[in-house]
Amino acid sequence: MAESKKISSVLPAHRVDEDYYGWLVDQALALRARQYHLLDGDALAEELDEMGRRERDTLVSDLEVTLRHMLKLAYEKRPIERRRRERQWKLDVVEHRDRANDLLERSGSLAKDFEEFKAKAYARARRAAGIAIGPDQKPIGPLECPWSKEQILSDDFFPSLAADFKSAK
């Protein structure tokens, strides 16, 4: 092991509150060397909890963006705006759908709570999409998400204009 990668067997070189990156490197080195007495157990536990929250929040955020653009595809009734923005909305759906799928593939725990995350993301997406395209800027779409998990995560699914707007064209 290179000299710069060695960890002192007495004290860690960095403190979490002074040099976060250095502390992470020290903790990883101590774990790999099985020098458990050098581990900052409380801070590691706190960091692991935070990492879990970030994974969950990232999934909700990606679902929110996906659902926001799906709502725009379903409820933007102005033909000029639809033509101008539809391709970008689909590109955004693809990007954030891929991110959500990647997170779900890595974590069965996140996957088992998908419906909870979908409900939270959908409520946020309704508000944001309503501000973006609604003349009154009120939430758009039904109160409950109209799309299944499979539709939301499918590479091939994009909502078409909602039936109540098709007749208004």
Rosetta blueprint (number, residue, H / E / L):
1 M L
2 A L
3 E H
4 S H
5 K H
6 K L
7 I L
8 S L
9 S L
10 V L
11 L L
12 P L
13 A L
14 H L
15 R L
16 V L
17 D L
18 E L
19 D L
20 Y H
21 Y H
22 G H
23 W H
24 L H
25 V H
26 D H
27 Q H
28 A H
29 L H
30 A H
31 L H
32 R H
33 A L
34 R L
35 Q L
36 Y H
37 H H
38 L H
39 L L
40 D L
41 G H
42 D H
43 A H
44 L H
45 A H
46 E H
47 E H
48 L H
49 D H
50 E H
51 M H
52 G H
53 R H
54 R H
55 E H
56 R H
57 D H
58 T H
59 L H
60 V H
61 S H
62 D H
63 L H
64 E H
65 V H
66 T H
67 L H
68 R H
69 H H
70 M H
71 L H
72 K H
73 L H
74 A H
75 Y H
76 E L
77 K L
78 R L
79 P H
80 I H
81 E H
82 R H
83 R H
84 R H
85 R H
86 E H
87 R H
88 Q H
89 W H
90 K H
91 L H
92 D H
93 V H
94 V H
95 E H
96 H H
97 R H
98 D H
99 R H
100 A H
101 N H
102 D H
103 L H
104 L H
105 E H
106 R H
107 S L
108 G H
109 S H
110 L H
111 A H
112 K H
113 D L
114 F H
115 E H
116 E H
117 F H
118 K H
119 A H
120 K H
121 A H
122 Y H
123 A H
124 R H
125 A H
126 R H
127 R H
128 A H
129 A H
130 G H
131 I H
132 A H
133 I H
134 G L
135 P L
136 D L
137 Q L
138 K L
139 P L
140 I L
141 G L
142 P L
143 L L
144 E L
145 C L
146 P L
147 W L
148 S L
149 K H
150 E H
151 Q H
152 I H
153 L H
154 S L
155 D L
156 D L
157 F L
158 F L
159 P L
160 S L
161 L L
162 A L
163 A H
164 D H
165 F H
166 K H
167 S L
168 A L
169 K L
